[in-house]
Amino acid sequence: MILRRIGAVLVGVIVAVVIVQIAEFGVHAMYPPPPGYNMRDMNAMKAFVAKLPAPAFILVLVGWMIATLIGTWLAAKIGRTAVTGYVVGALLLCGGIANAFIIPQPAWFSIASFVIYIVMTIIGAMLGSPHRTANQSS
């Protein structure tokens, strides 16, 4: 049982991260960084993010929304409990908080991302968890 839940969390996080990467790759394809851009140079990354238009941020938020919903749903489904979905959501939220502190971004974007992580975690975990009726035993 515990291995199933650990595996559920790992699968949920991996799937969510892959979806986030796809969304962010799409944004980079639509809004490419300047020539010679070094992603490992934090100052260059900060300058690039500061110049992104609002639609780029919105696309990233949509990707994070889908990733959180699917990752938490999948974790709850595999783990057979909403708890595994909530763990995935908490990990994603921690990543989002770290991201907000590491990479300067508009305040509205940070607030929206935190709301998305929380709301999509609740929805995904509830949808993925098994539903019990009053006639079933615990």
N, C-alpha and C positions, 0 to 999 in steps of 0.2 A: 504494500500500500504506500509506504513512504517513498519507495523508488519510483512508483508511478507518479507521485506528486512532484518529486524532484525533476523527473523527466518532463512532466507537463510544463513546469516553469521554464525549463531550458528550451523546450520546443517553442513555447509562446514568445520568449524573449528573442530567440533566433529568427522566427518568422517576422516579428515586429521590426527588428533591426534590418532585415532584408527589405521589407516594404519601405521603411524610411530611406534606406540607401537608394532604392529605385526612384522614389519621389525626389530626393535631393539631386540625383543624377539628371532627372528630367529638368529640374530647375537650372542646373548648370548647362544643360544642352540649350535651353531657351535663352539663358542669360550667361553666356560664357565668360569666364574670367579673362583678364587682359593677357596678351602674349607675355611669356616669361614668368607667369604667376607661379609662385611656389607655395603650395598648400601647407607646408611645414613652417613657413614664416608667419608667425602670429600677427605681426604688423600688417603684412600683405593681406592676410585673411580678414582682419578687422576692416581694412580699407575697402576690400571687395564687398563685404557684407553691408557696409555703410552706404554704398552706392546702389544697392539693389532696389528696384521699384517695389511698391506694395504688392502687385500681383505675384511676385516671386515669393514673398513671405506667405501669402495666402495659399499658394500651391504647396508650400512646405507644411503649413498647418493642415491642409487636407490630407496630405500623406501621413502626417503624425496621427490624425484622427482615424484614418483607415487602419493604420498599423496597430494602434492601441486597441481598437475594437476587435480586430481579428486575433491579435496576440492574446488578449485576455479571454476572449471567447474560446479559443483553441485550448488554452491552458486549463480553463474551467471544465471544458468538455473532456479532455484527456485525463485530468486529475479527478474528475467526477465530484468536484466541489468548487464552489465559488472562491474559496480561499486561494487556490492556485492562481486564479485570474487576478485577484487582488494583489498577490505578490508580484506578478508580472507588471501590473499597473503601477505599483509602488516603485519598482525598479526603473520603469520608464520615466516616471515623474522625477525620480532622483537624477536621471540622466538629463532631463529637461532643465532642471534647476541648475545643474552643473554647466550645461550649455549656455544658460542665460548669464552666468557669471563669467564664463571664459570668453565668449564671443559677444561683443556689444551688439545689442539689437534694440529695436524700438520697444518701449514699455508696453504698448498695446499687444505686440507680438508675444512677449513673455507672459502677460496675463492671459491672453487667449490660449496659449499652449498649456498653461497650468489647468485652466478650465477644461480644455479638451482631454487632457490626461485623466483628470478626475471623473468627468462625466462618462467618457467612453469606457473607462475601467469599470464603473458601476454597471453600465449597460452590458458590456461584453461578459463580465463575470456572471451577471444574472441570467443572460441568455444561454450561456454555456453550461451552467450548473444544472444538475438533475433536479427536476421538480418533484416534490413529494406531496402526496395527498394526505388527508387526515386519516385514511384507512391504512396507510403504510407505516410500518414501524421504523424507528430510528435505526 
